[in-house]
Amino acid sequence: MAKNKKKIIAIVSALALLVAAVPVMSHATGVDSDNDATSTSDATSSTDASSQKKEEENKNKIKSDGEVVQDGAVGKVDKSKWITLKDYKLVAENDTYKMFLYEPRLSIMLQNKKTGKIMESTLSDEKDDGNSNSVWNGYMKSGIVINAIKDAKNTYQVDLINNQNTINVNKESDGFTADIYFDEYQFGLSVNVKLDGEDVVVSVPDKSIKEDADGIYISTISLFPLMGYTYLDDEEGYMLIPDGNGALINLDNKEGRYTTGFSQNIYGSDAGFDDSEVKTYLWDKIDMVEDANEVIAPIFGMAHTKQQLGYIAVVESGDKRASIEAHPNGVMVNYNRCFAKFKLRDIYVQPLNNSNSGTVTKAEEKRTHMDMTVRYMMLSGDDANYSAMAAKYRNYLLDNGLVTKKDDSYNTRVDFLGTDREEFLVGTRAVTMTTTENISDIFGELKKNGVASLISMYKGWQKGGLYNVPVTKYKADRHIGGTGKLTKLIKDSAKDNYQLYLYNDALRLNPSTNKLTYDMIKQVNKRTFKEEEKKEVYDTFYYLTPSKANEDLSELVSSYTDDGVKNLAIAGLSNTIFSYSLKGKFYTRNDTANDNTKLIGDVAKKTNLVLEQPVSYLWKDTNAFLDMPLGSSDYMYVDEEIPFLSMVLKGIIPMYSNYVNFEANKQEFLLQMVEAGVYPSFYVTYENSSDLIYTNSSDLYSTEYKTYKDTIVKYDKDLRKLNEVTKGSVIKKHEKLNNGVTVVTYDNGTKIYVNYTSVSRTVDGVKVGAMSYSYKAGETE
């Protein structure tokens, strides 16, 4: 039930259908309502944008040099009328930067006092290619762009160029506050822009938002959507996006190849608005599609490497209902841009009856109340790169108490499946894969083979098996040995530094094994949310309300710790937030996140807690990061994958990979772990995985322990040795050389060399074998 797990399926025999899964190569985004962010909804005036979008896509022309020319392009502004730096006013200055403002466009220029280099927040008249229509011209030259809801349509762009407005600017010692009001739409807000050391902080206070007309609302707010923009390939560099572990979109000429860019909700989709999609399976059994990664950290970045200018941006508030947008040139206009977009209200389809034969489109009755803040941490000189971005973000997290340094000692992770269920006559029966006795034997064998320590998650330990959720009591399934034997195993194993954790999905309810209650979330349209999957036994799950999840998990923790054991692994709540309605009241993603944060924090005080792929606001409460992604979602516009989150967290929190045994290219996956400083994970069973063919775990095609014993022992020996030269250190620099070797430098001076090519390479006098790695210990070693 882990979200975003890698699913590589292979066809080997009639008993275990084995197919090598190929990730979908797609440039579509996962946020349908935001796909038009810069291609339609944020760039349309008071007209129906859906029809305009089609017209623009059909009429836009791509020249031989890759330039996009829109139908109705307004042309370049006469040079005599250009707005330039001389028209801006100095509004703030500190030891590092000067900030200038042009009030009518709410446009800022940030000048580095040492280098004289300038970063712009809106499209300048000088760099305007004249190829955009009036709508996009207004979008690119406004410091703030609003998407408005009118007549239950959210397709109206409101900007500072095309819409009548008043702006009152109050200058302050470290910046300014601009009070903006749009007369036609009768709404307004305030934008605060401050210099904070080497950072620029941009915010919209919730209390400043005014909506004075009935039926006209603010839907989304894009703050400085062109901050640090570039034109085609005029500048060298890249945009950083939080896809998977991290990815880069280069600032080269994309020649109009892409119709969309990166547009993803921070912390994933919202079940309160988005229905669960039932996947299409090969032969109705095998999942051929690898899920796109979700955004687990509220960040994005821009680097002009030749000009030595850039930033790493953090969405400090409003992140629970915001998206990260990053669009390369050719996506409607010829400019590379990245930004955060905040959503205050959305529209939804309300069924008029149970048969869905009639529907009506409505806007949310109340907007989400939240401050919206983006902190741009500026980069300059040799630090205008993603290695410095990672260091900045790491220090930001530590300085603000958003993460604390944990014991990052090396462990191999070996997880076990206890029991699942298969259909039998009128009910189901247990399919037992790994008992407590089996685990004890496996631990003993690994210990004899030199594995000094392990971390293990025990899945399917509970009465009724893996999918009997929620779990409210510490009661082990009798087929694995019962509660007493499980308790003894946990305690005895800990003496040998083998830590066994009980795995618990604290989010879901299985209606086939539990009574339905009123504690399941309903969507904004009052329909109960269902998560539907094509599985052998259980195909429908519900989400628990935060209050019910709190009750159930608290009861489990109390029952568990009473027996003197504390190791707990939590899934579901660790990376899922949603809007929901309950008893006539609507709750936002902010409410869910606040409830989950408090619950996880309380559990962390009572247990030894680890979280499965946790979102960033829970990092401070976990002792380990399970299922750290090592790649990206393979979007067509991505040019490079980088282990950005690993660079941030290495040496701070121990990170564990997805399961090695489900990877098609295990050697490449090993090299990715070495590069990222991530520890390996295995998911094993004592019995042959063919026994699972009629269970919900039928996609676990290769798990038998004896198949992977030697691999586990070898990985443990090699990576434990490697960890000896990096332990306690953080990654200082990551670089990809032209010869196919990646060099990772730690702050203790150690260098790791990873060779992804089919021939041996020598770097810094160190020979690195084909598809292998080597290292040179730092001077402190």
Helices and strands as residue ranges (DSSP letters): G 32-34, G 41-43, H 49-59, E 61-62, E 68-69, G 79-81, G 85-87, E 89-93, E 97-102, G 103-105, E 107-112, E 118-120, H 134-140, E 144-150, E 153-158, E 165-172, E 175-182, E 187-196, E 199-204, G 206-208, E 210-211, E 216-223, E 230-231, E 237-241, E 247-250, E 262-265, E 281-282, E 286-287, E 299-304, E 309-317, G 319-321, E 322-327, E 335-343, E 347-351, E 359-363, E 372-380, G 381-383, H 386-399, E 412-417, E 419-424, E 427-432, H 436-448, E 454-459, G 478-480, H 482-495, E 498-505, E 508-509, E 531-532, E 540-543, H 546-562, E 567-571, E 580-582, E 585-587, H 589-606, E 608-612, G 616-621, E 625-626, E 640-641, H 644-649, E 656-659, G 660-662, H 666-676, E 679-684, G 689-692, H 705-724, E 731-736, E 741-746, E 751-755, E 761-763, E 766-768, E 772-776
